[in-house]
Amino acid sequence: MSEPFWHHPSTLAEALALRGELGEEALPVAGGTYVGALLATGLMQPPAAFISLRGLEELRGVACAGGRVALGALVTHRQVERDARLRSGGFEALANAFGTVANVRIRTVATVGGVLADADYASDPPAMLCALGAEAVLASPRGERRLSIEALILGHYRTAIEPDELLVRVEVPRPESAIYLKFRSRSSEDRPCVGVAVARGDGLRVVVGAVADRPQILPEACALADGAALTPDLREEIAARYGEGIDALADLRGSAGYRRRVTRVLVRRALEAVA
């Protein structure tokens, strides 16, 4: 088998032209942390070509305006974690969520766009972004379109990104309050067994990650808090509904039942923190 051909566009327009021309024959790569792991373990076969996005300076910006932050797809986890504007501007929970990923070496390379495009279930940022009501902006030769994180991630390693599209940025509205809690069942650098993100703004959003093929939200349970104070009894009721209502898988980090029990505890703690 011949080695994949590497394309190195220097502008977004050039990269989008390549996407339109090559489609599924070429795989876009940013930090490459997860793609590299899949290739190294044989869980993924090399494509005919790669499109390296590292030269696209247009996708490296962080912009805060109008109560929202726009994160370029090539912004690294470490940048989000350490950005003073995010930490002082109401996005501390977002910065903290990115700061829980793996270790500093990984966070220095892994990107905002990559963590969403990979659609890896055992990842921290998607649940937090989902709770915050973030939107992914996708670009193609046809133009731009926006998708919520719920609509973007379809399942294990599956997204709604079309073969001619690139994820170019993520836009996140500022919450009134938010928190991300992560439970690791094995080591301090492990991926989550359960991750719970809670955000309050125009209502309550509780999202559970790493327990199924995509982040999960139970709108009926969240609606219990509409116009109501998050009293201890209400927090316990919402937590119980999440513990009973989520889909849960079993893997080396924990059984389905174990994940449900952990979910109930983390949801209660997260609600207490934002109350």
Backbone hydrogen bonds, N-H to C=O, Kabsch-Sander energy under -0.5 kcal/mol:
donor,donor_aa,acceptor,acceptor_aa,energy
5,F,48,A,-2.0
7,H,5,F,-0.5
7,H,50,F,-2.8
15,A,11,T,-2.1
16,L,12,L,-2.8
17,A,13,A,-1.9
18,L,14,E,-1.9
19,R,15,A,-2.3
20,G,16,L,-2.5
21,E,17,A,-2.0
22,L,18,L,-3.3
23,G,19,R,-2.1
25,E,22,L,-2.1
26,A,23,G,-1.4
27,L,49,A,-2.3
29,V,51,I,-2.6
36,G,32,G,-2.3
37,A,33,T,-1.2
38,L,34,Y,-2.4
39,L,35,V,-2.4
40,A,36,G,-2.4
41,T,37,A,-1.7
42,G,38,L,-0.5
42,G,39,L,-0.9
43,L,38,L,-1.4
44,M,38,L,-1.3
48,A,25,E,-0.6
49,A,25,E,-1.3
50,F,5,F,-2.7
51,I,27,L,-2.3
52,S,7,H,-2.8
52,S,50,F,-0.6
53,L,29,V,-2.7
56,L,53,L,-2.0
57,E,55,G,-1.4
59,L,56,L,-1.9
60,R,57,E,-1.6
63,A,70,A,-2.3
65,A,63,A,-0.5
65,A,68,R,-2.4
68,R,65,A,-1.4
69,V,172,V,-2.3
70,A,63,A,-3.0
71,L,69,V,-0.6
71,L,170,V,-3.1
72,G,61,G,-2.9
72,G,70,A,-0.6
73,A,168,V,-2.3
74,L,59,L,-2.8
75,V,72,G,-1.9
77,H,110,A,-2.3
78,R,107,R,-2.6
80,V,76,T,-2.0
81,E,77,H,-2.7
82,R,78,R,-1.8
83,D,79,Q,-1.5
87,R,83,D,-1.9
88,S,84,A,-2.0
89,G,85,R,-0.9
91,F,86,L,-2.3
95,A,91,F,-2.2
96,N,92,E,-2.7
97,A,93,A,-2.2
98,F,94,L,-2.0
99,G,95,A,-1.7
100,T,96,N,-0.6
100,T,97,A,-1.1
101,V,98,F,-1.1
107,R,103,N,-2.7
108,T,104,V,-1.9
109,V,106,I,-1.4
110,A,106,I,-3.2
112,V,75,V,-2.5
113,G,73,A,-2.4
114,G,73,A,-0.6
115,V,111,T,-2.0
116,L,112,V,-1.0
117,A,113,G,-2.6
118,D,114,G,-2.3
119,A,115,V,-0.6
120,D,115,V,-0.5
123,S,121,Y,-1.4
127,A,124,D,-0.8
128,M,124,D,-1.1
129,L,125,P,-2.8
130,C,126,P,-2.5
131,A,127,A,-2.4
132,L,128,M,-1.9
133,G,130,C,-1.3
134,A,129,L,-2.5
135,E,171,E,-2.5
136,A,147,L,-3.3
137,V,169,R,-3.0
138,L,136,A,-0.6
138,L,145,R,-3.0
139,A,166,L,-2.9
140,S,143,G,-1.9
143,G,140,S,-1.8
145,R,138,L,-2.2
147,L,136,A,-2.2
149,I,134,A,-1.1
152,L,148,S,-1.9
153,I,149,I,-2.1
154,L,152,L,-0.6
154,L,158,R,-2.4
155,G,158,R,-1.4
157,Y,119,A,-2.5
158,R,155,G,-1.9
160,A,152,L,-2.0
165,E,162,E,-2.2
166,L,139,A,-2.6
168,V,137,V,-2.6
168,V,166,L,-0.7
169,R,137,V,-1.2
170,V,71,L,-2.3
171,E,135,E,-2.7
172,V,69,V,-2.9
174,R,67,G,-2.8
176,E,200,R,-3.0
177,S,200,R,-1.4
179,I,198,V,-2.2
181,L,196,V,-2.8
183,F,194,V,-2.9
184,R,182,K,-0.5
190,D,187,S,-1.4
193,C,183,F,-3.0
194,V,183,F,-1.4
195,G,209,G,-2.1
196,V,181,L,-2.9
197,A,207,V,-2.9
198,V,179,I,-2.4
199,A,205,R,-2.2
200,R,177,S,-2.9
201,G,203,G,-2.3
203,G,201,G,-1.1
205,R,199,A,-2.4
207,V,197,A,-3.1
207,V,205,R,-0.5
208,V,216,Q,-2.8
209,G,195,G,-3.5
209,G,207,V,-0.5
210,A,121,Y,-0.9
216,Q,208,V,-2.7
218,L,206,V,-0.6
221,A,218,L,-0.5
222,C,218,L,-2.2
223,A,219,P,-2.3
224,L,220,E,-0.6
224,L,221,A,-1.0
225,A,222,C,-1.8
226,D,223,A,-1.6
228,A,225,A,-2.1
231,T,229,A,-2.2
235,R,231,T,-2.8
236,E,232,P,-2.2
237,E,233,D,-2.1
238,I,234,L,-2.6
239,A,235,R,-2.5
240,A,236,E,-2.5
241,R,237,E,-2.1
242,Y,238,I,-2.1
243,G,239,A,-2.6
244,E,240,A,-1.9
245,G,241,R,-2.5
246,I,242,Y,-1.8
249,L,211,V,-2.5
251,D,254,G,-2.1
254,G,251,D,-1.5
259,R,255,S,-2.2
260,R,256,A,-2.0
261,R,257,G,-2.0
262,V,258,Y,-2.4
263,T,259,R,-2.7
264,R,260,R,-2.0
265,V,261,R,-1.7
266,L,262,V,-2.8
267,V,263,T,-2.8
268,R,264,R,-1.9
269,R,265,V,-2.2
270,A,266,L,-2.9
271,L,267,V,-2.5
272,E,268,R,-2.0
273,A,269,R,-1.9
274,V,270,A,-1.7
275,A,271,L,-1.2
